[in-house]
Every structure is written in C-alpha cells, then in structure tokens.
C-alpha cells in the first residue's frame, strides 16, 4: 500500500479506506479506552483509515521486549491489517531505537504506522526526535 492511498484529508466517499488496527497503551478502565478509540476513529476516517480492531496493551513496562508486543505482532500477521494507528508514538515506546525496531518490524510486514499526531510517515531513529521521541 502506498501511503498516499490513505493520507487524504477530507476523504471522499469513492476512496477505499485502509484497514487499520488501533494500538492503545493504557491501564485505564475499559469505558475510557473505548472513548479513546472512538476519538481515534473520528480522526482517522477523514484521512482514509478505518479502525477495524483495537489492541490494548495494559502492561506496565514500555520495553520493546514485552509479551504484549509479541501478541500484537501475531495479531497483525493473522488479520491482514494495512495500518497501525496510534495516538502518539510514545504509546509504543519512549526509546527511539525501540521505536525504530517497531517500525521496521511492521514495515517488513507491509504495514504502515499512522500516528494521529504526525501522520503516515516512515520513522527512523534519525527522525524520531522530530516527532517527540
């Protein structure tokens, strides 16, 4: 998928929406997480991404080597998602090298990362500081 296929503000009805999964790192109560995801959907749809599913990471750690991320990657492989949607890149990790590893992993699967704060851009360690990581 080309990022221009879903990076369209005021998406028109004729454009196919990219199949997305929301990645939320939160230990909040489920009604709060649901509200977060609804807000994410409202922001993603006009830009050509529909959130079809949600993965909530409730772990206390932000390390890259955590069980929740392994489960998330397994979900990505099984379900055929095209885009991972996050509110902030810091929900994945605060470490720029771990973020680069995450991006490389999903990119190797043919999946884009869409940060509602940044947009659908490839992110490497050399760019991470520009995005608040």
N, CA, C and O atoms as a GROMACS GRO file, in nm:
protein
  532
    1UNK      N    1   0.085  -0.118   0.000
    1UNK     CA    2   0.000   0.000   0.000
    1UNK      C    3   0.088   0.123   0.000
    1UNK      O    4   0.188   0.129   0.072
    2UNK      N    5   0.053   0.219  -0.078
    2UNK     CA    6   0.123   0.346  -0.082
    2UNK      C    7   0.059   0.439   0.019
    2UNK      O    8  -0.064   0.445   0.029
    3UNK      N    9   0.140   0.511   0.095
    3UNK     CA   10   0.082   0.597   0.199
    3UNK      C   11  -0.011   0.701   0.140
    3UNK      O   12  -0.102   0.747   0.210
    4UNK      N   13   0.008   0.741   0.016
    4UNK     CA   14  -0.082   0.840  -0.043
    4UNK      C   15  -0.221   0.783  -0.064
    4UNK      O   16  -0.316   0.859  -0.085
    5UNK      N   17  -0.236   0.651  -0.057
    5UNK     CA   18  -0.367   0.590  -0.073
    5UNK      C   19  -0.459   0.622   0.044
    5UNK      O   20  -0.582   0.618   0.030
    6UNK      N   21  -0.401   0.654   0.160
    6UNK     CA   22  -0.487   0.683   0.274
    6UNK      C   23  -0.456   0.815   0.342
    6UNK      O   24  -0.522   0.851   0.439
    7UNK      N   25  -0.358   0.889   0.293
    7UNK     CA   26  -0.323   1.018   0.352
    7UNK      C   27  -0.396   1.129   0.277
    7UNK      O   28  -0.334   1.212   0.210
    8UNK      N   29  -0.528   1.130   0.289
    8UNK     CA   30  -0.608   1.227   0.217
    8UNK      C   31  -0.703   1.296   0.316
    8UNK      O   32  -0.794   1.232   0.369
    9UNK      N   33  -0.682   1.423   0.339
    9UNK     CA   34  -0.771   1.498   0.426
    9UNK      C   35  -0.904   1.515   0.354
    9UNK      O   36  -0.908   1.533   0.232
   10UNK      N   37  -1.014   1.508   0.430
   10UNK     CA   38  -1.148   1.514   0.373
   10UNK      C   39  -1.168   1.404   0.270
   10UNK      O   40  -1.210   1.428   0.157
   11UNK      N   41  -1.137   1.284   0.312
   11UNK     CA   42  -1.151   1.166   0.229
   11UNK      C   43  -1.289   1.164   0.163
   11UNK      O   44  -1.390   1.182   0.230
   12UNK      N   45  -1.292   1.143   0.031
   12UNK     CA   46  -1.422   1.138  -0.035
   12UNK      C   47  -1.478   0.996  -0.029
   12UNK      O   48  -1.406   0.901   0.001
   13UNK      N   49  -1.605   0.983  -0.058
   13UNK     CA   50  -1.673   0.855  -0.044
   13UNK      C   51  -1.624   0.750  -0.142
   13UNK      O   52  -1.647   0.631  -0.119
   14UNK      N   53  -1.557   0.788  -0.250
   14UNK     CA   54  -1.514   0.693  -0.350
   14UNK      C   55  -1.381   0.627  -0.317
   14UNK      O   56  -1.347   0.524  -0.376
   15UNK      N   57  -1.307   0.683  -0.224
   15UNK     CA   58  -1.177   0.627  -0.190
   15UNK      C   59  -1.193   0.507  -0.097
   15UNK      O   60  -1.270   0.511  -0.001
   16UNK      N   61  -1.119   0.402  -0.125
   16UNK     CA   62  -1.120   0.285  -0.038
   16UNK      C   63  -1.044   0.318   0.090
   16UNK      O   64  -0.937   0.378   0.086
   17UNK      N   65  -1.101   0.278   0.203
   17UNK     CA   66  -1.038   0.304   0.331
   17UNK      C   67  -0.940   0.192   0.363
   17UNK      O   68  -0.968   0.074   0.341
   18UNK      N   69  -0.823   0.230   0.417
   18UNK     CA   70  -0.724   0.132   0.458
   18UNK      C   71  -0.771   0.064   0.586
   18UNK      O   72  -0.827   0.128   0.674
   19UNK      N   73  -0.749  -0.067   0.596
   19UNK     CA   74  -0.790  -0.145   0.712
   19UNK      C   75  -0.687  -0.124   0.824
   19UNK      O   76  -0.571  -0.163   0.812
   20UNK      N   77  -0.733  -0.062   0.933
   20UNK     CA   78  -0.642  -0.029   1.042
   20UNK      C   79  -0.676  -0.097   1.173
   20UNK      O   80  -0.788  -0.143   1.195
   21UNK      N   81  -0.575  -0.103   1.258
   21UNK     CA   82  -0.591  -0.151   1.394
   21UNK      C   83  -0.534  -0.044   1.486
   21UNK      O   84  -0.423   0.005   1.464
   22UNK      N   85  -0.609  -0.010   1.588
   22UNK     CA   86  -0.562   0.088   1.686
   22UNK      C   87  -0.475   0.016   1.789
   22UNK      O   88  -0.512  -0.089   1.840
   23UNK      N   89  -0.360   0.075   1.818
   23UNK     CA   90  -0.274   0.026   1.925
   23UNK      C   91  -0.282   0.129   2.037
   23UNK      O   92  -0.240   0.243   2.021
   24UNK      N   93  -0.336   0.085   2.152
   24UNK     CA   94  -0.354   0.175   2.266
   24UNK      C   95  -0.279   0.117   2.384
   24UNK      O   96  -0.297   0.001   2.420
   25UNK      N   97  -0.194   0.198   2.444
   25UNK     CA   98  -0.125   0.157   2.567
   25UNK      C   99  -0.190   0.233   2.681
   25UNK      O  100  -0.170   0.353   2.697
   26UNK      N  101  -0.270   0.160   2.759
   26UNK     CA  102  -0.344   0.225   2.866
   26UNK      C  103  -0.383   0.124   2.972
   26UNK      O  104  -0.416   0.009   2.942
   27UNK      N  105  -0.379   0.168   3.096
   27UNK     CA  106  -0.427   0.086   3.207
   27UNK      C  107  -0.559   0.142   3.260
   27UNK      O  108  -0.605   0.102   3.367
   28UNK      N  109  -0.620   0.232   3.186
   28UNK     CA  110  -0.748   0.291   3.226
   28UNK      C  111  -0.861   0.190   3.213
   28UNK      O  112  -0.846   0.086   3.149
   29UNK      N  113  -0.972   0.224   3.274
   29UNK     CA  114  -1.090   0.138   3.266
   29UNK      C  115  -1.138   0.128   3.122
   29UNK      O  116  -1.117   0.218   3.040
   30UNK      N  117  -1.203   0.017   3.092
   30UNK     CA  118  -1.247  -0.010   2.955
   30UNK      C  119  -1.333   0.101   2.893
   30UNK      O  120  -1.313   0.133   2.776
   31UNK      N  121  -1.429   0.162   2.967
   31UNK     CA  122  -1.506   0.271   2.905
   31UNK      C  123  -1.417   0.388   2.859
   31UNK      O  124  -1.446   0.453   2.758
   32UNK      N  125  -1.310   0.415   2.932
   32UNK     CA  126  -1.217   0.521   2.891
   32UNK      C  127  -1.140   0.483   2.766
   32UNK      O  128  -1.118   0.566   2.679
   33UNK      N  129  -1.100   0.357   2.757
   33UNK     CA  130  -1.030   0.310   2.638
   33UNK      C  131  -1.122   0.315   2.518
   33UNK      O  132  -1.081   0.355   2.409
   34UNK      N  133  -1.247   0.275   2.537
   34UNK     CA  134  -1.345   0.281   2.427
   34UNK      C  135  -1.361   0.424   2.376
   34UNK      O  136  -1.367   0.447   2.255
   35UNK      N  137  -1.368   0.519   2.466
   35UNK     CA  138  -1.379   0.660   2.426
   35UNK      C  139  -1.255   0.706   2.350
   35UNK      O  140  -1.267   0.779   2.252
   36UNK      N  141  -1.136   0.663   2.395
   36UNK     CA  142  -1.013   0.697   2.324
   36UNK      C  143  -1.017   0.645   2.181
   36UNK      O  144  -0.981   0.716   2.087
   37UNK      N  145  -1.061   0.521   2.166
   37UNK     CA  146  -1.066   0.460   2.033
   37UNK      C  147  -1.169   0.529   1.945
   37UNK      O  148  -1.145   0.548   1.826
   38UNK      N  149  -1.282   0.567   2.001
   38UNK     CA  150  -1.382   0.641   1.923
   38UNK      C  151  -1.324   0.773   1.872
   38UNK      O  152  -1.348   0.811   1.758
   39UNK      N  153  -1.249   0.841   1.956
   39UNK     CA  154  -1.184   0.965   1.914
   39UNK      C  155  -1.081   0.938   1.805
   39UNK      O  156  -1.067   1.016   1.710
   40UNK      N  157  -1.009   0.828   1.818
   40UNK     CA  158  -0.912   0.790   1.715
   40UNK      C  159  -0.982   0.763   1.583
   40UNK      O  160  -0.935   0.806   1.477
   41UNK      N  161  -1.095   0.692   1.588
   41UNK     CA  162  -1.172   0.663   1.466
   41UNK      C  163  -1.217   0.792   1.399
   41UNK      O  164  -1.208   0.806   1.277
   42UNK      N  165  -1.265   0.886   1.480
   42UNK     CA  166  -1.312   1.013   1.425
   42UNK      C  167  -1.200   1.088   1.354
   42UNK      O  168  -1.226   1.159   1.256
   43UNK      N  169  -1.078   1.074   1.400
   43UNK     CA  170  -0.964   1.143   1.338
   43UNK      C  171  -0.909   1.066   1.218
   43UNK      O  172  -0.859   1.126   1.123
   44UNK      N  173  -0.917   0.933   1.223
   44UNK     CA  174  -0.856   0.852   1.118
   44UNK      C  175  -0.940   0.842   0.991
   44UNK      O  176  -0.886   0.844   0.881
   45UNK      N  177  -1.071   0.834   1.005
   45UNK     CA  178  -1.158   0.815   0.888
   45UNK      C  179  -1.144   0.927   0.785
   45UNK      O  180  -1.133   0.897   0.666
   46UNK      N  181  -1.142   1.055   0.824
   46UNK     CA  182  -1.126   1.159   0.722
   46UNK      C  183  -0.993   1.151   0.649
   46UNK      O  184  -0.976   1.212   0.543
   47UNK      N  185  -0.897   1.077   0.704
   47UNK     CA  186  -0.767   1.060   0.640
   47UNK      C  187  -0.752   0.925   0.572
   47UNK      O  188  -0.641   0.884   0.538
   48UNK      N  189  -0.865   0.855   0.552
   48UNK     CA  190  -0.864   0.735   0.471
   48UNK      C  191  -0.834   0.606   0.544
   48UNK      O  192  -0.808   0.504   0.480
   49UNK      N  193  -0.837   0.606   0.677
   49UNK     CA  194  -0.810   0.485   0.755
   49UNK      C  195  -0.931   0.452   0.840
   49UNK      O  196  -0.981   0.537   0.914
   50UNK      N  197  -0.977   0.329   0.829
   50UNK     CA  198  -1.085   0.285   0.916
   50UNK      C  199  -1.027   0.188   1.019
   50UNK      O  200  -0.957   0.093   0.984
   51UNK      N  201  -1.057   0.213   1.144
   51UNK     CA  202  -1.008   0.126   1.251
   51UNK      C  203  -1.106   0.011   1.267
   51UNK      O  204  -1.219   0.030   1.314
   52UNK      N  205  -1.061  -0.108   1.227
   52UNK     CA  206  -1.145  -0.227   1.233
   52UNK      C  207  -1.130  -0.304   1.363
   52UNK      O  208  -1.217  -0.385   1.397
   53UNK      N  209  -1.021  -0.280   1.435
   53UNK     CA  210  -0.995  -0.357   1.557
   53UNK      C  211  -0.908  -0.273   1.649
   53UNK      O  212  -0.851  -0.172   1.608
   54UNK      N  213  -0.898  -0.318   1.774
   54UNK     CA  214  -0.820  -0.247   1.874
   54UNK      C  215  -0.735  -0.347   1.950
   54UNK      O  216  -0.780  -0.456   1.985
   55UNK      N  217  -0.611  -0.309   1.975
   55UNK     CA  218  -0.525  -0.388   2.062
   55UNK      C  219  -0.486  -0.297   2.178
   55UNK      O  220  -0.424  -0.193   2.157
   56UNK      N  221  -0.522  -0.337   2.299
   56UNK     CA  222  -0.492  -0.256   2.417
   56UNK      C  223  -0.380  -0.323   2.496
   56UNK      O  224  -0.396  -0.435   2.545
   57UNK      N  225  -0.269  -0.254   2.507
   57UNK     CA  226  -0.154  -0.301   2.583
   57UNK      C  227  -0.167  -0.246   2.725
   57UNK      O  228  -0.150  -0.126   2.747
   58UNK      N  229  -0.197  -0.333   2.819
   58UNK     CA  230  -0.216  -0.291   2.959
   58UNK      C  231  -0.093  -0.319   3.044
   58UNK      O  232  -0.098  -0.308   3.167
   59UNK      N  233   0.018  -0.355   2.980
   59UNK     CA  234   0.139  -0.385   3.056
   59UNK      C  235   0.196  -0.259   3.120
   59UNK      O  236   0.173  -0.148   3.072
   60UNK      N  237   0.270  -0.278   3.226
   60UNK     CA  238   0.327  -0.164   3.297
   60UNK      C  239   0.460  -0.121   3.236
   60UNK      O  240   0.505  -0.009   3.260
   61UNK      N  241   0.522  -0.206   3.159
   61UNK     CA  242   0.651  -0.176   3.102
   61UNK      C  243   0.638  -0.113   2.964
   61UNK      O  244   0.540  -0.135   2.893
   62UNK      N  245   0.737  -0.035   2.928
   62UNK     CA  246   0.741   0.024   2.795
   62UNK      C  247   0.852  -0.035   2.711
   62UNK      O  248   0.880   0.013   2.602
   63UNK      N  249   0.916  -0.141   2.762
   63UNK     CA  250   1.026  -0.205   2.690
   63UNK      C  251   0.974  -0.267   2.561
   63UNK      O  252   0.858  -0.307   2.552
   64UNK      N  253   1.061  -0.275   2.464
   64UNK     CA  254   1.024  -0.336   2.336
   64UNK      C  255   1.000  -0.486   2.353
   64UNK      O  256   0.910  -0.542   2.291
   65UNK      N  257   1.080  -0.550   2.436
   65UNK     CA  258   1.068  -0.694   2.458
   65UNK      C  259   0.964  -0.721   2.566
   65UNK      O  260   0.998  -0.756   2.679
   66UNK      N  261   0.836  -0.704   2.530
   66UNK     CA  262   0.728  -0.732   2.624
   66UNK      C  263   0.627  -0.823   2.555
   66UNK      O  264   0.611  -0.820   2.433
   67UNK      N  265   0.561  -0.904   2.635
   67UNK     CA  266   0.468  -1.002   2.582
   67UNK      C  267   0.357  -0.939   2.500
   67UNK      O  268   0.313  -0.997   2.400
   68UNK      N  269   0.312  -0.821   2.540
   68UNK     CA  270   0.203  -0.756   2.469
   68UNK      C  271   0.240  -0.726   2.324
   68UNK      O  272   0.157  -0.743   2.234
   69UNK      N  273   0.362  -0.683   2.300
   69UNK     CA  274   0.403  -0.655   2.161
   69UNK      C  275   0.412  -0.783   2.080
   69UNK      O  276   0.375  -0.784   1.962
   70UNK      N  277   0.460  -0.890   2.139
   70UNK     CA  278   0.465  -1.017   2.067
   70UNK      C  279   0.324  -1.062   2.029
   70UNK      O  280   0.302  -1.111   1.918
   71UNK      N  281   0.229  -1.047   2.120
   71UNK     CA  282   0.090  -1.081   2.089
   71UNK      C  283   0.034  -0.989   1.980
   71UNK      O  284  -0.041  -1.034   1.893
   72UNK      N  285   0.071  -0.862   1.986
   72UNK     CA  286   0.026  -0.766   1.885
   72UNK      C  287   0.078  -0.804   1.746
   72UNK      O  288   0.002  -0.803   1.649
   73UNK      N  289   0.207  -0.837   1.737
   73UNK     CA  290   0.264  -0.876   1.608
   73UNK      C  291   0.196  -1.002   1.554
   73UNK      O  292   0.174  -1.013   1.433
   74UNK      N  293   0.162  -1.095   1.640
   74UNK     CA  294   0.091  -1.216   1.597
   74UNK      C  295  -0.047  -1.180   1.540
   74UNK      O  296  -0.090  -1.237   1.440
   75UNK      N  297  -0.115  -1.085   1.605
   75UNK     CA  298  -0.245  -1.038   1.557
   75UNK      C  299  -0.231  -0.974   1.419
   75UNK      O  300  -0.314  -0.998   1.331
   76UNK      N  301  -0.128  -0.894   1.400
   76UNK     CA  302  -0.106  -0.829   1.271
   76UNK      C  303  -0.089  -0.932   1.159
   76UNK      O  304  -0.144  -0.916   1.050
   77UNK      N  305  -0.014  -1.036   1.186
   77UNK     CA  306   0.013  -1.139   1.085
   77UNK      C  307  -0.115  -1.213   1.047
   77UNK      O  308  -0.136  -1.246   0.930
   78UNK      N  309  -0.200  -1.240   1.145
   78UNK     CA  310  -0.320  -1.320   1.123
   78UNK      C  311  -0.432  -1.244   1.054
   78UNK      O  312  -0.508  -1.303   0.977
   79UNK      N  313  -0.445  -1.116   1.080
   79UNK     CA  314  -0.565  -1.042   1.039
   79UNK      C  315  -0.551  -0.958   0.912
   79UNK      O  316  -0.653  -0.910   0.862
   80UNK      N  317  -0.433  -0.939   0.860
   80UNK     CA  318  -0.417  -0.867   0.734
   80UNK      C  319  -0.442  -0.717   0.742
   80UNK      O  320  -0.499  -0.659   0.650
   81UNK      N  321  -0.401  -0.654   0.851
   81UNK     CA  322  -0.417  -0.509   0.863
   81UNK      C  323  -0.318  -0.437   0.774
   81UNK      O  324  -0.209  -0.488   0.746
   82UNK      N  325  -0.356  -0.318   0.729
   82UNK     CA  326  -0.271  -0.237   0.643
   82UNK      C  327  -0.204  -0.122   0.719
   82UNK      O  328  -0.100  -0.071   0.678
   83UNK      N  329  -0.266  -0.081   0.830
   83UNK     CA  330  -0.219   0.036   0.904
   83UNK      C  331  -0.234   0.012   1.054
   83UNK      O  332  -0.335  -0.040   1.100
   84UNK      N  333  -0.131   0.051   1.130
   84UNK     CA  334  -0.138   0.055   1.276
   84UNK      C  335  -0.158   0.201   1.313
   84UNK      O  336  -0.079   0.287   1.274
   85UNK      N  337  -0.264   0.230   1.388
   85UNK     CA  338  -0.296   0.367   1.428
   85UNK      C  339  -0.267   0.385   1.576
   85UNK      O  340  -0.312   0.307   1.659
   86UNK      N  341  -0.190   0.489   1.608
   86UNK     CA  342  -0.161   0.524   1.747
   86UNK      C  343  -0.193   0.672   1.768
   86UNK      O  344  -0.187   0.752   1.674
   87UNK      N  345  -0.227   0.707   1.891
   87UNK     CA  346  -0.249   0.849   1.921
   87UNK      C  347  -0.116   0.922   1.923
   87UNK      O  348  -0.105   1.035   1.875
   88UNK      N  349  -0.015   0.857   1.978
   88UNK     CA  350   0.118   0.915   1.992
   88UNK      C  351   0.220   0.804   1.976
   88UNK      O  352   0.196   0.690   2.016
   89UNK      N  353   0.334   0.836   1.921
   89UNK     CA  354   0.439   0.738   1.906
   89UNK      C  355   0.490   0.690   2.041
   89UNK      O  356   0.544   0.579   2.052
   90UNK      N  357   0.474   0.771   2.144
   90UNK     CA  358   0.519   0.733   2.277
   90UNK      C  359   0.435   0.620   2.336
   90UNK      O  360   0.476   0.559   2.434
   91UNK      N  361   0.320   0.591   2.278
   91UNK     CA  362   0.241   0.476   2.326
   91UNK      C  363   0.311   0.346   2.292
   91UNK      O  364   0.290   0.244   2.358
   92UNK      N  365   0.393   0.347   2.190
   92UNK     CA  366   0.468   0.227   2.152
   92UNK      C  367   0.586   0.212   2.247
   92UNK      O  368   0.604   0.108   2.310
   93UNK      N  369   0.667   0.317   2.256
   93UNK     CA  370   0.784   0.319   2.343
   93UNK      C  371   0.839   0.461   2.347
   93UNK      O  372   0.816   0.541   2.256
   94UNK      N  373   0.912   0.491   2.454
   94UNK     CA  374   0.979   0.621   2.464
   94UNK      C  375   1.122   0.616   2.410
   94UNK      O  376   1.186   0.720   2.396
   95UNK      N  377   1.170   0.499   2.381
   95UNK     CA  378   1.307   0.481   2.334
   95UNK      C  379   1.311   0.486   2.182
   95UNK      O  380   1.239   0.411   2.115
   96UNK      N  381   1.394   0.574   2.126
   96UNK     CA  382   1.394   0.591   1.980
   96UNK      C  383   1.442   0.467   1.906
   96UNK      O  384   1.397   0.440   1.795
   97UNK      N  385   1.532   0.392   1.966
   97UNK     CA  386   1.581   0.272   1.899
   97UNK      C  387   1.477   0.160   1.902
   97UNK      O  388   1.463   0.084   1.807
   98UNK      N  389   1.403   0.151   2.012
   98UNK     CA  390   1.292   0.056   2.018
   98UNK      C  391   1.182   0.094   1.920
   98UNK      O  392   1.120   0.008   1.858
   99UNK      N  393   1.158   0.224   1.906
   99UNK     CA  394   1.058   0.271   1.810
   99UNK      C  395   1.100   0.235   1.668
   99UNK      O  396   1.019   0.191   1.587
  100UNK      N  397   1.228   0.253   1.639
  100UNK     CA  398   1.277   0.217   1.507
  100UNK      C  399   1.260   0.067   1.482
  100UNK      O  400   1.223   0.027   1.372
  101UNK      N  401   1.286  -0.015   1.582
  101UNK     CA  402   1.268  -0.160   1.570
  101UNK      C  403   1.121  -0.194   1.544
  101UNK      O  404   1.091  -0.280   1.461
  102UNK      N  405   1.030  -0.128   1.616
  102UNK     CA  406   0.887  -0.149   1.596
  102UNK      C  407   0.847  -0.114   1.453
  102UNK      O  408   0.779  -0.192   1.386
  103UNK      N  409   0.892   0.002   1.406
  103UNK     CA  410   0.859   0.046   1.270
  103UNK      C  411   0.917  -0.051   1.168
  103UNK      O  412   0.849  -0.087   1.071
  104UNK      N  413   1.039  -0.094   1.187
  104UNK     CA  414   1.100  -0.189   1.094
  104UNK      C  415   1.022  -0.321   1.092
  104UNK      O  416   1.004  -0.380   0.985
  105UNK      N  417   0.978  -0.367   1.208
  105UNK     CA  418   0.904  -0.492   1.216
  105UNK      C  419   0.774  -0.484   1.138
  105UNK      O  420   0.744  -0.573   1.058
  106UNK      N  421   0.696  -0.378   1.159
  106UNK     CA  422   0.567  -0.371   1.088
  106UNK      C  423   0.588  -0.336   0.941
  106UNK      O  424   0.509  -0.378   0.856
  107UNK      N  425   0.692  -0.259   0.910
  107UNK     CA  426   0.721  -0.227   0.770
  107UNK      C  427   0.757  -0.353   0.694
  107UNK      O  428   0.716  -0.371   0.579
  108UNK      N  429   0.834  -0.441   0.758
  108UNK     CA  430   0.867  -0.568   0.694
  108UNK      C  431   0.743  -0.653   0.667
  108UNK      O  432   0.744  -0.737   0.578
  109UNK      N  433   0.636  -0.630   0.743
  109UNK     CA  434   0.509  -0.700   0.721
  109UNK      C  435   0.426  -0.629   0.614
  109UNK      O  436   0.319  -0.679   0.576
  110UNK      N  437   0.472  -0.514   0.566
  110UNK     CA  438   0.396  -0.438   0.467
  110UNK      C  439   0.290  -0.349   0.528
  110UNK      O  440   0.192  -0.313   0.462
  111UNK      N  441   0.308  -0.313   0.656
  111UNK     CA  442   0.209  -0.234   0.729
  111UNK      C  443   0.266  -0.096   0.759
  111UNK      O  444   0.383  -0.081   0.792
  112UNK      N  445   0.179   0.006   0.747
  112UNK     CA  446   0.217   0.143   0.777
  112UNK      C  447   0.187   0.177   0.922
  112UNK      O  448   0.098   0.118   0.983
  113UNK      N  449   0.261   0.271   0.976
  113UNK     CA  450   0.234   0.325   1.108
  113UNK      C  451   0.172   0.463   1.089
  113UNK      O  452   0.230   0.549   1.021
  114UNK      N  453   0.056   0.485   1.148
  114UNK     CA  454  -0.013   0.612   1.137
  114UNK      C  455  -0.028   0.671   1.277
  114UNK      O  456  -0.107   0.621   1.357
  115UNK      N  457   0.047   0.776   1.305
  115UNK     CA  458   0.034   0.847   1.431
  115UNK      C  459  -0.059   0.965   1.408
  115UNK      O  460  -0.037   1.046   1.318
  116UNK      N  461  -0.163   0.974   1.490
  116UNK     CA  462  -0.259   1.083   1.471
  116UNK      C  463  -0.193   1.219   1.491
  116UNK      O  464  -0.240   1.319   1.437
  117UNK      N  465  -0.085   1.223   1.567
  117UNK     CA  466  -0.014   1.348   1.589
  117UNK      C  467   0.083   1.383   1.477
  117UNK      O  468   0.119   1.500   1.460
  118UNK      N  469   0.126   1.282   1.400
  118UNK     CA  470   0.228   1.303   1.297
  118UNK      C  471   0.175   1.276   1.157
  118UNK      O  472   0.202   1.352   1.065
  119UNK      N  473   0.101   1.169   1.142
  119UNK     CA  474   0.053   1.128   1.011
  119UNK      C  475   0.124   1.002   0.967
  119UNK      O  476   0.204   0.948   1.043
  120UNK      N  477   0.096   0.952   0.847
  120UNK     CA  478   0.156   0.828   0.799
  120UNK      C  479   0.294   0.852   0.738
  120UNK      O  480   0.306   0.875   0.618
  121UNK      N  481   0.394   0.848   0.820
  121UNK     CA  482   0.530   0.871   0.771
  121UNK      C  483   0.621   0.760   0.819
  121UNK      O  484   0.605   0.709   0.930
  122UNK      N  485   0.719   0.723   0.736
  122UNK     CA  486   0.818   0.626   0.784
  122UNK      C  487   0.907   0.696   0.885
  122UNK      O  488   0.952   0.809   0.862
  123UNK      N  489   0.933   0.630   0.996
  123UNK     CA  490   1.010   0.692   1.102
  123UNK      C  491   1.132   0.607   1.131
  123UNK      O  492   1.120   0.486   1.152
  124UNK      N  493   1.247   0.669   1.133
  124UNK     CA  494   1.370   0.601   1.171
  124UNK      C  495   1.427   0.675   1.289
  124UNK      O  496   1.378   0.782   1.325
  125UNK      N  497   1.529   0.621   1.348
  125UNK     CA  498   1.590   0.686   1.465
  125UNK      C  499   1.636   0.826   1.430
  125UNK      O  500   1.634   0.914   1.516
  126UNK      N  501   1.678   0.849   1.308
  126UNK     CA  502   1.727   0.981   1.270
  126UNK      C  503   1.617   1.086   1.269
  126UNK      O  504   1.645   1.205   1.278
  127UNK      N  505   1.490   1.043   1.257
  127UNK     CA  506   1.378   1.136   1.255
  127UNK      C  507   1.300   1.138   1.385
  127UNK      O  508   1.218   1.228   1.405
  128UNK      N  509   1.324   1.044   1.473
  128UNK     CA  510   1.240   1.026   1.591
  128UNK      C  511   1.234   1.150   1.678
  128UNK      O  512   1.127   1.182   1.731
  129UNK      N  513   1.344   1.221   1.695
  129UNK     CA  514   1.343   1.340   1.779
  129UNK      C  515   1.249   1.446   1.725
  129UNK      O  516   1.191   1.523   1.801
  130UNK      N  517   1.232   1.452   1.593
  130UNK     CA  518   1.139   1.548   1.533
  130UNK      C  519   0.995   1.520   1.574
  130UNK      O  520   0.910   1.608   1.568
  131UNK      N  521   0.967   1.395   1.616
  131UNK     CA  522   0.832   1.356   1.650
  131UNK      C  523   0.812   1.338   1.800
  131UNK      O  524   0.716   1.274   1.842
  132UNK      N  525   0.902   1.395   1.880
  132UNK     CA  526   0.885   1.397   2.024
  132UNK      C  527   0.925   1.270   2.095
  132UNK      O  528   0.878   1.243   2.205
  133UNK      N  529   1.011   1.190   2.034
  133UNK     CA  530   1.057   1.066   2.099
  133UNK      C  531   1.200   1.080   2.146
  133UNK      O  532   1.256   0.987   2.203
   0.00000   0.00000   0.00000
